Amino acid sequence: MNIIQKQAVFIDYENNEQYTEIRIDEGMFIGIKTFDLYNNPTGYMNIFFHPDKRLYLDTIYCYDRFRNNGIATFISELADYILKDYDGYVIRGVYEPGQLSTDREYNIERSQKELEIAARRFYEKNGYEIINYGEYSKNKSKYPFLIDNDFYLGEDGLVTIVAKQILQQEYSFYEEDGIIYHNNYDKSNIRKK
């Protein structure tokens, strides 16, 4: 196994510096974790490689107190950049808007409706489609990048999924000296973790 560790930096919508630790276990796993200037975790994403040019989006999450600052969007865009050499692969995950137990431990409660609205807005903004199996089975030609097995990601059988195909695009990132920079970051501010 070849494990690669990288860093990335960006500025969130509140003009705060965010630092990213990336762990890539080639052909197996990609993990992305973001932190603020004070090393508080702000978000994370886990992606697993599956056979047949499939990727499993296990989790993408932004901690409640950091939401609406573009962190989850940055993580999603960074994952697209990291996966740029996997043109034609399909990334899909179970659609289940929710909160972490750590949010609930701090008495941060969001209604299911609020979570649903935020999740739907996030996924659609980041190029994912939200698809249930019934819709897919009636309109397979609308989703040529999907197969029936894509809907068997959970323990409960058929699930509603989020999915998108990895396609070449313009990226808001570049890499220099082993660090991935978002175009909005002034490199004179960089600190190494």
ABEGO torsion letter per residue (X at the ends): XBBBBBBBBBBBAAGBBBBBBBBBBBGABBBBBBBBAAGBBABBBBBBBBBGGBBBBABBBBBAAABGAGAAAAAAAAAAAAAAAABGBBBBBBBBBBBBAAAAAAGBBBBAAAAAAAAAAAAAAAGBBBBBAAAAAAAAAABAABBAAAABABAAEBBBBBBBBBBBBBBABBBBGGBBBBAABBAAABBBX
